[in-house]
């Protein structure tokens, strides 16, 4: 039981930290493999609709930027 002595505290902490990181890595790998196995068709359509809306918004912003000089009010000519 030499590992339980007080002077081995940094070693124990490092071992527990490594075990925790390994557990998180394995858990993440398991969850990501499940998500890839069950691809949802509604999610793909949602992404394509989101891209379409984003394109519309960017086009509207470009149109607004092009029309900005036309929206300026000129000083009256005296």
BELJOZI-V853243 format. One record per residue. RES is the residue in one small letter. SS is DSSP state (alpha for helix, beta for strand, coil for the rest). PSI is psi in whole degrees, 0 to 359 (* if undefined). D_FIRST is the distance of its C-alpha to the first C-alpha in Angstrom with 1 decimal. Layout:
# BELJOZI-V853243
res: (RES;RES)
ss: (SS;SS)
psi: (PSI;PSI)
d_first: (D_FIRST;D_FIRST)
This chain:
# BELJOZI-V853243
res: (x;x;x;x;x;x;x;x;x;x;x;x;x;x;x;x;x;x;x;x;x;x;x;x;x;x;x;x;x;x;x;x;x;x;x;x;x;x;x;x;x;x;x;x;x;x;x;x;x;x;x;x;x;x;x;x;x;x;x;x;x;x;x;x;x;x;x;x;x;x;x;x;x;x;x;x;x;x)
ss: (coil;alpha;alpha;alpha;coil;alpha;alpha;alpha;alpha;alpha;alpha;alpha;alpha;alpha;alpha;alpha;alpha;alpha;alpha;alpha;alpha;alpha;alpha;alpha;alpha;alpha;alpha;alpha;alpha;alpha;alpha;alpha;alpha;alpha;alpha;alpha;alpha;coil;coil;coil;alpha;alpha;alpha;alpha;alpha;alpha;alpha;alpha;alpha;alpha;alpha;alpha;alpha;alpha;alpha;alpha;alpha;alpha;alpha;alpha;alpha;alpha;alpha;alpha;alpha;alpha;alpha;alpha;alpha;alpha;alpha;coil;coil;coil;coil;coil;coil;coil)
psi: (36;335;341;2;160;327;348;16;315;324;316;318;319;320;317;320;317;319;320;316;320;318;316;320;314;321;317;319;321;316;319;326;327;320;323;327;329;74;134;129;328;332;322;319;325;320;319;322;322;319;320;316;320;319;319;318;318;321;320;320;321;320;320;319;322;330;359;316;330;337;353;142;129;152;143;142;130;*)
d_first: (0.0;3.8;5.4;5.7;7.6;11.3;12.4;10.9;13.0;15.8;13.8;12.4;16.0;17.5;15.6;16.7;20.2;20.6;19.8;22.3;24.9;24.6;25.1;28.1;29.5;29.4;30.9;33.7;34.5;34.8;37.1;39.2;39.8;41.0;43.4;44.9;45.4;47.4;49.8;52.2;55.9;56.5;54.0;55.9;59.2;57.7;56.6;60.0;61.7;59.5;60.5;64.1;64.0;62.3;65.1;67.7;66.3;66.2;69.8;70.9;69.3;71.1;74.4;74.0;73.3;76.4;78.6;77.5;80.5;82.8;81.4;82.2;85.1;87.7;89.6;93.2;95.8;98.4)
